Amino acid sequence: MDFTFDARTEELRARLLAFMDEHVYPAEQVAHEQRERLSSPWENPPVVEELKAEARRQGLWNLFLPDAEHGAGLTNLQYAPLAEITGRSPQLAPTATNCAAPDTGNMEVLAQFGDERQKKQWLEPLLAGEIRSAFAMTEPDVASSDATNITTHIRREGDQYVVTGRKWYISGAMHPDCTIFIVMGKTDPDGADIRRQQSMVLVPRDTPGVTVKRAMRVFGYEDHYHGGHAEVIFDEARVPVSNLVGEEGGGFAIAQARLGPGRIHHCMRLIGMAERAIELMCRRAVSRDAFGKALAQQGVVQNWIADARVAVEQLRLLVLKTAWMMDTVGNRGAHTEIQAIKIATPRTVVGILDRAIQLYGAGGVSQDFPLAELYAGARTLMIADGPDEVHQRSLARRELKKYL
């Protein structure tokens, strides 16, 4: 394994780092101030649209898509250090570069499983950053960590599918530009194979019977920049049969294909969040005194910073190895590694952010610094894309099989 950045990655890193310094970091406070004046909390502040235009002008656009026809054509190993950079400002940079979830996963689904009409109608405007999307899978009334529990019903009536169900924490659904849902439900609830009962269909937001009922908060935050998280009701919502993604019964497999890259993208960005936390810790430590000396001279603070650096270097190597394996042996071949980074990365980054918050005291939990919001996002990722315990269970089974 050679993790030396190739020439294209180095060039993109340099351009992206400059974009962050010159445009993104200065826009963070501007975006906060502009948002306070918006009539709707879900609208993009004007500076976000300016960032998107600049990123596209500089060719820092759709970096996540390995399909050169639609994206930058980068491998996972090439994209990893770029996603890490955008993770340093997760509220702005992923959106600015059109690399924000859930649109990234939805674009991957459409690129891989959509037909030509679906790509023309939905993938192309998503790639252009003209619309947003949502992925409707999680439900409040069942343990959605087991996707076979999904109860939303998709029944066929002639040339239509009729969708009925209740979803929540549907990321992106509050954004005014969210125009399409990819909905996971059961087309064959009595099928013999529990992993062939589910299908995915495209449901436009303006379909009669679709109600975005309310915004769901995360630790008190509404995650404005990613379009929020909503409870959505589908009450006999009718769509053409041609809105089926892939084949009937293929929903579970599509979900797994979607979540694999999504998990590693989250982990890449989490490392950037941890790097931002370490930077903030160091700046605080050298600028504040307590009990007669600088915080930077306090042994416990030195230990926190040292442990954080060691942990981030370990995580980065594991994520890079996983990216390399996904490129060389495929997502299935890298299954154990994907699970390992999903378990290790959010947990470790939460710990680093927790120490950074402690170092900032009251400021750490305030809106004046990004740490509390970063913490909320990182802690949520211990649940999102499958709770850690689900991945631990699967990984342990793989290990135990070696001894049975």
C-alpha positions as CSV (number, residue, x, y, z in Angstrom):
1,M,0.0,0.0,0.0
2,D,1.4,3.3,-1.1
3,F,-0.4,6.3,0.3
4,T,1.7,8.9,-1.4
5,F,-0.5,11.4,-3.1
6,D,-0.3,11.3,-6.8
7,A,0.1,14.4,-8.9
8,R,-3.6,15.0,-9.5
9,T,-4.4,14.6,-5.8
10,E,-1.7,17.0,-4.8
11,E,-2.9,19.5,-7.3
12,L,-6.5,19.3,-6.1
13,R,-5.4,19.4,-2.5
14,A,-3.5,22.6,-3.1
15,R,-6.4,24.2,-4.9
16,L,-8.9,23.1,-2.2
17,L,-6.8,24.2,0.7
18,A,-6.5,27.7,-1.0
19,F,-10.3,27.7,-1.6
20,M,-10.8,27.0,2.1
21,D,-8.4,29.7,3.3
22,E,-9.6,32.3,0.8
23,H,-13.3,31.7,0.7
24,V,-14.8,29.1,3.1
25,Y,-13.3,30.0,6.5
26,P,-14.0,33.8,6.0
27,A,-17.6,32.9,5.0
28,E,-18.4,31.0,8.2
29,Q,-19.2,34.1,10.2
30,V,-20.8,35.8,7.2
31,A,-23.1,32.8,6.7
32,H,-24.1,32.8,10.4
33,E,-25.0,36.5,10.2
34,Q,-26.9,36.2,7.0
35,R,-28.9,33.2,8.3
36,E,-30.2,35.3,11.2
37,R,-31.8,37.6,8.6
38,L,-33.4,35.0,6.4
39,S,-37.2,34.6,6.3
40,S,-36.8,30.8,6.4
41,P,-34.2,29.0,8.4
42,W,-33.8,26.5,5.6
43,E,-32.8,28.8,2.8
44,N,-29.2,29.0,1.8
45,P,-27.5,32.2,2.9
46,P,-26.4,34.2,-0.1
47,V,-22.8,33.5,0.7
48,V,-23.4,29.8,0.2
49,E,-24.5,30.3,-3.4
50,E,-21.4,32.5,-3.9
51,L,-19.2,29.7,-2.6
52,K,-20.9,27.2,-4.9
53,A,-20.3,29.4,-7.9
54,E,-16.6,29.9,-7.0
55,A,-16.0,26.2,-6.4
56,R,-17.6,25.3,-9.7
57,R,-15.5,28.0,-11.4
58,Q,-12.3,26.5,-9.9
59,G,-13.3,22.9,-10.9
60,L,-13.8,21.8,-7.2
61,W,-17.1,20.3,-8.0
62,N,-18.6,16.8,-7.6
63,L,-15.3,15.5,-6.4
64,F,-16.9,12.4,-4.8
65,L,-18.1,10.7,-7.9
66,P,-15.7,8.1,-9.3
67,D,-17.7,8.0,-12.5
68,A,-15.7,10.4,-14.8
69,E,-18.8,10.9,-16.9
70,H,-20.7,12.6,-14.1
71,G,-18.0,13.5,-11.5
72,A,-14.3,14.1,-11.1
73,G,-13.4,10.5,-11.8
74,L,-11.3,10.2,-8.6
75,T,-10.7,6.9,-6.8
76,N,-11.6,6.6,-3.1
77,L,-7.9,6.9,-2.3
78,Q,-7.7,10.2,-4.2
79,Y,-10.9,11.6,-2.8
80,A,-10.1,10.8,0.9
81,P,-7.7,13.6,1.6
82,L,-10.0,16.1,-0.2
83,A,-13.0,15.0,1.9
84,E,-10.9,15.4,5.0
85,I,-10.2,19.1,4.0
86,T,-13.9,19.8,3.5
87,G,-14.6,18.2,6.8
88,R,-12.8,21.0,8.6
89,S,-15.9,23.2,7.8
90,P,-18.7,20.7,7.5
91,Q,-21.4,23.3,7.5
92,L,-20.1,25.0,4.3
93,A,-17.4,23.2,2.4
94,P,-19.3,20.0,1.4
95,T,-22.3,22.0,0.1
96,A,-20.0,24.5,-1.6
97,T,-18.3,21.7,-3.6
98,N,-21.6,19.8,-4.2
99,C,-20.2,16.9,-2.1
100,A,-22.8,17.0,0.7
101,A,-24.9,14.2,2.0
102,P,-27.5,13.0,1.4
103,D,-27.2,14.3,-2.2
104,T,-23.9,12.4,-2.7
105,G,-25.4,9.1,-1.9
106,N,-28.5,9.8,-4.0
107,M,-26.4,10.8,-7.0
108,E,-24.4,7.6,-6.6
109,V,-27.7,5.6,-6.6
110,L,-29.0,7.3,-9.7
111,A,-25.7,7.0,-11.5
112,Q,-25.4,3.3,-10.7
113,F,-29.0,2.1,-10.8
114,G,-31.1,4.8,-12.5
115,D,-32.3,4.5,-16.0
116,E,-31.7,7.2,-18.7
117,R,-34.9,9.0,-18.0
118,Q,-34.3,9.1,-14.2
119,K,-30.7,10.4,-14.8
120,K,-31.9,13.1,-17.1
121,Q,-34.7,14.3,-14.8
122,W,-33.0,14.0,-11.4
123,L,-29.3,13.2,-11.6
124,E,-28.4,16.0,-14.0
125,P,-29.9,18.8,-11.9
126,L,-28.4,17.3,-8.8
127,L,-25.0,17.2,-10.4
128,A,-25.4,20.9,-11.4
129,G,-26.4,21.8,-7.8
130,E,-29.7,23.1,-9.1
131,I,-31.9,20.9,-6.8
132,R,-31.5,19.0,-3.5
133,S,-32.7,15.5,-2.6
134,A,-33.5,13.3,0.4
135,F,-33.2,9.6,1.2
136,A,-36.3,8.3,3.0
137,M,-35.4,5.1,4.9
138,T,-35.5,5.5,8.7
139,E,-38.9,5.1,10.5
140,P,-39.9,6.1,14.0
141,D,-42.0,3.0,14.8
142,V,-39.5,0.2,14.1
143,A,-35.8,-0.4,14.8
144,S,-34.5,0.9,11.5
145,S,-31.0,-0.3,12.3
146,D,-32.4,-3.6,10.9
147,A,-33.6,-2.5,7.4
148,T,-35.7,-5.6,7.1
149,N,-38.0,-4.0,9.7
150,I,-39.1,-1.2,7.4
151,T,-42.9,-1.0,7.2
152,T,-43.6,1.6,4.6
153,H,-45.7,-0.1,2.0
154,I,-45.3,0.3,-1.8
155,R,-48.0,-1.5,-3.6
156,R,-48.6,-1.6,-7.3
157,E,-51.9,-0.6,-8.9
158,G,-51.8,-0.8,-12.6
159,D,-49.1,1.5,-13.9
160,Q,-48.6,3.2,-10.6
161,Y,-46.9,2.6,-7.2
162,V,-48.8,3.8,-4.1
163,V,-46.6,4.7,-1.2
164,T,-47.8,4.7,2.4
165,G,-45.7,5.1,5.5
166,R,-44.1,7.4,8.0
167,K,-40.4,8.3,8.0
168,W,-38.3,10.6,10.2
169,Y,-34.8,12.1,10.4
170,I,-35.0,12.3,6.6
171,S,-31.9,14.5,5.9
172,G,-32.3,17.4,3.5
173,A,-36.1,17.3,3.4
174,M,-36.5,20.7,4.9
175,H,-34.5,22.5,2.3
176,P,-36.7,24.5,-0.1
177,D,-34.7,23.1,-3.1
178,C,-35.3,19.5,-2.1
179,T,-37.5,18.2,-4.9
180,I,-37.1,14.5,-4.9
181,F,-37.2,11.6,-2.4
182,I,-35.7,8.2,-2.8
183,V,-38.1,6.1,-0.7
184,M,-37.3,2.7,0.7
185,G,-40.4,0.5,1.3
186,K,-41.7,-3.0,0.9
187,T,-43.2,-4.1,-2.4
188,D,-43.4,-7.7,-1.3
189,P,-43.9,-7.8,2.5
190,D,-44.7,-11.5,2.5
191,G,-41.8,-12.5,0.3
192,A,-39.8,-15.6,1.4
193,D,-36.5,-13.8,1.4
194,I,-36.6,-10.9,3.9
195,R,-33.8,-9.1,1.9
196,R,-35.9,-9.2,-1.3
197,Q,-39.0,-7.6,0.1
198,Q,-37.8,-4.0,-0.2
199,S,-37.7,-1.7,-3.2
200,M,-36.8,2.0,-3.8
201,V,-39.0,4.4,-5.7
202,L,-38.5,8.1,-6.7
203,V,-41.2,10.3,-5.2
204,P,-41.2,14.0,-6.1
205,R,-41.8,16.3,-3.1
206,D,-44.9,17.9,-4.7
207,T,-46.6,14.5,-5.1
208,P,-50.1,14.6,-3.6
209,G,-50.0,12.6,-0.3
210,V,-46.5,13.7,0.6
211,T,-46.3,15.9,3.8
212,V,-43.1,17.2,5.3
213,K,-44.6,17.4,8.8
214,R,-41.9,18.9,11.0
215,A,-38.2,19.4,11.4
216,M,-36.3,17.1,13.7
217,R,-33.6,18.6,15.9
218,V,-30.3,17.0,16.7
219,F,-29.0,17.9,20.2
220,G,-31.0,21.1,19.8
221,Y,-29.5,21.9,16.4
222,E,-31.6,22.0,13.2
223,D,-28.6,21.4,10.8
224,H,-29.7,24.2,8.5
225,Y,-26.8,23.8,6.1
226,H,-27.7,20.3,5.0
227,G,-31.4,20.9,4.7
228,G,-32.4,19.7,8.2
229,H,-33.9,16.4,9.2
230,A,-37.6,16.0,8.8
231,E,-40.5,13.7,9.6
232,V,-42.3,12.9,6.4
233,I,-45.6,11.3,5.8
234,F,-46.5,9.4,2.7
235,D,-50.2,8.9,2.5
236,E,-51.3,7.0,-0.6
237,A,-48.7,9.0,-2.6
238,R,-48.9,7.8,-6.2
239,V,-46.0,7.7,-8.7
240,P,-45.5,6.0,-12.1
241,V,-44.1,2.5,-12.1
242,S,-41.2,4.0,-14.2
243,N,-40.1,5.7,-10.9
244,L,-38.8,2.4,-9.6
245,V,-35.1,2.5,-9.0
246,G,-33.5,-0.7,-10.3
247,E,-35.7,-3.7,-9.9
248,E,-38.5,-4.8,-7.5
249,G,-36.9,-6.5,-4.5
250,G,-33.6,-4.7,-5.1
251,G,-34.0,-2.1,-2.4
252,F,-31.9,-3.8,0.3
253,A,-29.0,-4.3,-2.1
254,I,-29.2,-0.8,-3.4
255,A,-29.2,0.5,0.2
256,Q,-26.0,-1.5,1.0
257,A,-24.3,-0.2,-2.2
258,R,-25.3,3.4,-1.2
259,L,-24.2,3.2,2.4
260,G,-20.7,1.7,1.8
261,P,-19.3,4.9,0.1
262,G,-21.4,7.1,2.4
263,R,-19.7,5.6,5.5
264,I,-16.2,6.2,4.3
265,H,-17.1,9.7,3.1
266,H,-18.4,10.5,6.6
267,C,-15.2,9.1,8.2
268,M,-13.0,11.1,5.8
269,R,-14.8,14.3,6.8
270,L,-14.7,13.3,10.5
271,I,-10.9,13.3,10.4
272,G,-11.0,16.9,9.1
273,M,-13.3,17.8,12.0
274,A,-10.8,16.3,14.4
275,E,-8.0,18.3,12.8
276,R,-10.1,21.4,13.2
277,A,-10.6,20.5,16.9
278,I,-6.9,20.0,17.5
279,E,-6.1,23.4,15.9
280,L,-8.7,25.1,18.1
281,M,-7.3,23.3,21.2
282,C,-3.8,24.5,20.4
283,R,-4.8,28.0,19.8
284,R,-6.8,28.1,23.1
285,A,-3.9,26.5,25.0
286,V,-1.3,29.1,24.0
287,S,-3.7,32.0,24.5
288,R,-5.1,31.3,28.0
289,D,-3.6,31.2,31.5
290,A,-4.9,29.2,34.4
291,F,-3.5,28.7,37.9
292,G,-0.4,30.8,37.2
293,K,0.7,29.4,33.8
294,A,-0.5,29.0,30.2
295,L,-2.9,26.1,29.5
296,A,-0.3,24.8,27.1
297,Q,2.0,24.2,30.0
298,Q,-0.6,22.2,31.9
299,G,0.3,18.5,31.8
300,V,-3.3,17.3,31.3
301,V,-3.7,19.7,28.3
302,Q,-0.5,18.4,26.8
303,N,-1.8,14.8,27.2
304,W,-5.1,15.7,25.5
305,I,-3.3,17.2,22.5
306,A,-0.8,14.4,22.2
307,D,-3.5,11.7,22.5
308,A,-5.6,13.5,19.9
309,R,-2.7,13.7,17.4
310,V,-1.9,10.0,17.8
311,A,-5.5,9.0,17.4
312,V,-6.0,11.1,14.2
313,E,-2.9,9.6,12.6
314,Q,-4.1,6.1,13.4
315,L,-7.6,6.8,12.0
316,R,-6.3,8.4,8.9
317,L,-4.2,5.3,8.1
318,L,-7.2,3.0,8.6
319,V,-9.4,5.1,6.4
320,L,-6.8,5.3,3.7
321,K,-6.3,1.5,3.9
322,T,-10.1,1.1,3.5
323,A,-10.2,3.5,0.6
324,W,-7.4,1.6,-1.1
325,M,-9.2,-1.7,-0.6
326,M,-12.4,-0.4,-2.0
327,D,-10.5,0.7,-5.1
328,T,-8.6,-2.6,-5.4
329,V,-11.0,-5.4,-4.2
330,G,-14.4,-3.6,-4.2
331,N,-16.8,-2.6,-1.5
332,R,-17.6,-6.2,-0.6
333,G,-13.9,-7.1,-0.3
334,A,-13.4,-4.1,2.0
335,H,-16.5,-4.9,4.1
336,T,-14.6,-5.5,7.4
337,E,-12.5,-2.4,7.0
338,I,-15.6,-0.3,6.2
339,Q,-17.2,-1.5,9.4
340,A,-14.0,-0.9,11.3
341,I,-13.7,2.7,10.3
342,K,-17.5,3.3,11.0
343,I,-17.0,2.0,14.5
344,A,-13.7,3.7,15.3
345,T,-13.9,7.1,13.6
346,P,-17.0,8.7,15.1
347,R,-16.2,7.4,18.6
348,T,-12.7,8.7,18.5
349,V,-13.5,12.0,17.1
350,V,-16.3,12.5,19.6
351,G,-13.7,12.0,22.3
352,I,-11.3,14.6,20.8
353,L,-14.1,17.1,20.4
354,D,-15.2,16.4,24.0
355,R,-11.7,17.3,25.2
356,A,-11.6,20.4,23.0
357,I,-15.0,21.6,24.5
358,Q,-13.6,21.0,28.0
359,L,-10.6,23.2,27.2
360,Y,-12.8,26.0,26.0
361,G,-15.1,25.8,29.1
362,A,-18.3,27.7,28.6
363,G,-17.2,28.8,25.2
364,G,-17.0,25.2,24.1
365,V,-20.7,24.7,24.4
366,S,-21.6,28.1,23.0
367,Q,-22.5,29.2,19.5
368,D,-19.4,31.4,19.4
369,F,-17.1,28.5,18.5
370,P,-17.8,25.5,16.2
371,L,-17.1,22.8,18.7
372,A,-20.6,22.1,20.1
373,E,-22.0,21.9,16.6
374,L,-19.2,19.6,15.4
375,Y,-19.7,17.4,18.5
376,A,-23.4,17.1,17.7
377,G,-22.6,16.0,14.2
378,A,-19.9,13.6,15.1
379,R,-22.0,12.0,17.9
380,T,-24.9,11.6,15.5
381,L,-22.7,9.5,13.2
382,M,-22.4,6.9,15.9
383,I,-26.1,6.2,15.0
384,A,-26.4,7.2,11.3
385,D,-25.5,4.8,8.5
386,G,-26.1,1.9,11.0
387,P,-25.5,2.2,14.7
388,D,-22.0,1.2,15.9
389,E,-23.4,-1.9,17.6
390,V,-24.8,-3.3,14.3
391,H,-21.3,-3.0,12.8
392,Q,-19.7,-4.5,15.9
393,R,-22.1,-7.4,15.7
394,S,-21.3,-8.1,12.1
395,L,-17.6,-7.7,12.4
396,A,-17.4,-9.9,15.4
397,R,-19.3,-12.7,13.6
398,R,-16.7,-12.5,10.8
399,E,-13.9,-12.9,13.3
400,L,-15.6,-15.7,15.1
401,K,-16.2,-17.7,11.9
402,K,-12.4,-18.2,11.7
403,Y,-12.6,-20.4,14.8
404,L,-15.8,-22.3,14.2
